[in-house]
Amino acid sequence: MQEKRFRANDHIRVPEIFLINEEGEKIGIMPTRKAREMADEAGLDLVEVNPRENPPICKIMDYGQFKYELDKKSQKQKLKQKKIETKGIRLSVRIDEHDFQVRYEQAVKFLNKGNKLKLELQLKGRERQHPQKAYDVVNRFVDMLESNSELNLMREQDLTKQGYKYIILLANKAK
């Protein structure tokens, strides 16, 4: 995210500006030099708040305080943003029914918390001669998740094969 920059004092290079004083009253169009002198008399800074207008709009204010308030506001915004993690669960072709159920419950917990879920299944050794079993295990797991009424499951990435690894990415859409 690009931080918005404000020109202040001597960095304002236009000959005329529209001035707003420290109380927020609109003074009007005047030469930049005169507005700068008014800001110096008040012990404050002349800050360009809208450079796109013609003439640019400038305000007399404490620039340090202004930047502090902007930083504080952006920090609060960052805290309010929801961070979505991608949680991973590994399956196996030879997975036992109990382990399957434990991973299923974990997956439901991750998805209910709002995280994305990455299911992986890697074929090892002689398992590689039976890739259909990998598809069956992953599809069975996904079907169980889709049949859960608590979840509104969405496939962000369909089942893909990368070498001997099978991966699918799932997310719980908000209802």
N, C-alpha and C positions, 0 to 999 in steps of 0.2 A: 504494500500500500504506500503510495507516494504521499509524503507529508506536504501539506499546503504551506507555501512560504509567503511571508508578508514583508513588503519593503517598508523600511522605516527611516525617518529623518533624512539624511543626506543621500540616501539611496533612491529617493523618489526623484526622477529625472524629468518629469513633465512640467511645462510652464504654468499650467492652471489646474486646479483641483476643485472638487466640491467638498466643502468642509463641514464636519459635524463636531461640535465641541465636546468637552469632557462630561457635560450633563446630558448629552444626547440630543441637543437642539441643533437643527439644521441651520447653518450660517449662510451657505450658498457658495457660488463660484467665486474664487479669489486666486491671486498668484500664489504659487507654492512657497516662495520666499517669505511672504507675509504670514502664511499659515504656520510656517516653521518658527517664525519669531513669536507667534502667539503661544505655541506649544512650549517654547523655551521659557517664556514668562510664567507659564503655569507650572513649570518644573516637570513637564511630562514629554512624551514622544508624539511625533506625528506618524501615524501608521496608515498605510494604504490598505483598506479593507476590501475594496472591489476595484481591481485594476481594469476590468473589462468595460466598465462604463465610460462614457465620453462626456465630460472629463472624469477621470478616476475619482472614486469616493475615498476620502481620507478622514480619519478620526483622531482627535487628541485623546491619548490614553497612556497608561503606564504599560509599556511594551513588555517588560519582564513579567508583570502580573498576568498580562494577556496570554503570553506563551505558557506560563505555568498552568493557567486554567485550561488551555487547549490540551496540554499533555495529560492533565488529570482526567479530562473527559475521554481522551483516547484510551487511557488505561482502564477506565470503567467499561468502555465498549469491548475491550479485549477480554475482560473477565466475564462478560455476559455471553460471549460467543461459546457455543457448545462445541466441545472437542470430541470428534468421533474417532474412536480407535478401531483398528481392525484386529480382531481376536482370531487366533488360529486353532483349529482342532485337527488332529491327525487321526486318520482311520487306517485300518489294515484289512487286507483281504481275509485274513484268518482271525478277525476280531471276535471275541466271545460275546455272547448276548448281554451279559451283565456290563461289560466294558462299553458296549454299544449304547446301553441305556444311560450309563453315567455320562458319556459324551453328549448324548441327546439332551439330558437335563442341563448340562453346562452350556450347550448351544442355545437353549431356550433362555437361560439366564442372561447370556451375553446379548442376545437379540432384544430382550425386554429392556435392558439398560440403554439401548440405543446404539450399541456398537455394531460394526459390520462383522461378518463371520466368513473366514476363509477356511474352507474344507480342503484338506490335502490327503491324498492316498498315494503312497509310493510302492511300486512293485519291486520286489527284491528276488534275485536268484531265479528259481524255477517258476515263481509267480508270473514272471514276464510272459510266459507262454499262454497265459489265460487272462488277457486284458478285459474280456467280457465280465469277469468276476469283479473287477475294479469298478466298472460302470454300474454293475448291479448293486454293490455295497453303497456307493455314493448316492445313487438314485433312490435306494431304499431309505437312506438317512434323510435326504431332501424331501421325499414323500411324507415321511413321518413329521417333519417340521411343517410342511404345508398343510397337513391335516390338523395341526394344532390350532384351535379357534382363537387363542390369545394373540397369535401372530398374524401379521399381514405381510407375508414374505414376498420379496422381490429378488429376482436374480440379476445382480449387477454385472456378472460375468458368467456366461454359461460354462458348462463342464468342458474344460480344455485339457489336452494332453501335451505335456512338455517333457519329452523324453519318456521316462517311465513314471512320471509324476502326473497325477490327475488333480486338477484344481478347479474349484467353483467358488464364486464370491457371492454371498447373500447379504441382504439387508432387510430390516423390519421397517416397512413404510408406516408412517403415522396414519392412523385411521381418520 
